[in-house]
Amino acid sequence: MSGRVPIEPQRVDAPLTQSATFLVLSIADGSDAVKTIRSTLAGLDDLAKNVSIRDLGASFACTVGIGSNVWDRLTGLPRPAELHPFPEIKGAVHTAISTPGDLLFHIRSERRDLCFEFERQLLDLLGNSVTVVDETVGFRYFDVRDLLGFVDGTANPVGPAVPESILIAEEDTSAIGGSYIVIQKYVHDLKAWRGLTAEQQEAIIGRTKLDNIELDDAAEGHQAAHKTLATIEDENGVEYSILRDNMPFGNPGSNEFGTYFIGYSRRLWVMEKMLQRMFIGNPPGLHDRLLDFSKPLTGTTFFAPSASMLASLGSD
């Protein structure tokens, strides 16, 4: 029998829950900050257990992603093959902006209080080694709909297709069990969106609003719907999936309504091509009309290493 220790992925495929917190941090300068962060990341599983034990049925999970600019400094490990900063994608009308972020904590639970408590304990441990760049609290909206009124995440892989779509395998041996993450925080112009008819909205999304039935694609060379632009195939017609854990967020009192996009993928190029098709258009010039009503405030790329790799950060 082989003595090789199995690689344990993080829970990147944890189920969609009622509540989620998306916490983006920047790392302070100095070796003390790195030491504190490495120790905290190595002990993340214990911290999660300390919180999740309070309600074992609440589907608590936390996934951590590490940004390109701090990977070498923080881990000292070989870089994942595709890891690089989020590239700004500038179309004729809309731009996918690139924003800073060194660490991402995707915290999920059926209970908001468990997300809160985990984040509180996490930030206590990290102390002055980090600064909060963005903190967004998401919630499930009715039957997994976004605030635009459409079901979100229909194209997600299921069953055996999930690890095949999101976990790196033998193509990058130093990053096995890891996953690339792209986040974008979108805010919606709901007043303008609601000024459209249901049929106009459906044509933009590419699905019916009530029962989520996929509509036929537009003829080649014509304006494509969002669902078509977000479908990625290679030159051989092979379709590649990503796992979306998008969550609505907002505050009606401050007129804030949005969707926090978070995608996990085995292949970073798939998500980047998706964004190029949306913002530049396919064909170029025919951008995703959803962007006329949804504006990205952030854009950052991370890599979620395996849980085994995270645990190893505390070994020195």
Secondary structure, 3 states (H helix, E strand, C coil): CCCCCCCCCCCCCCCCCCEEEEEEEEECCCHHHHHHHHHHHHCHHHHHHHHHCCCCCCCCEEEEEEEHHHHHHHHCCCCCCCCCCCCCEECCCCEECCCCCCEEEEEEECCHHHHHHHHHHHHHHHHHHEEEEEEEEEECCCCCECCCCCECCCCCCCCCHHHHHHCCCCCCHHHCCCEEEEEEEEEECHHHHHCCCHHHHHHHHCECCCCCCECCCCCCCCCCCHHHHCCEECCCCCEECCEECCEEEEEHHHCEEEEEEEEEECCHHHHHHHHHHHHCCCCCCCCCHHHHCEEECCCEEEEECCHHHHHHCCCC
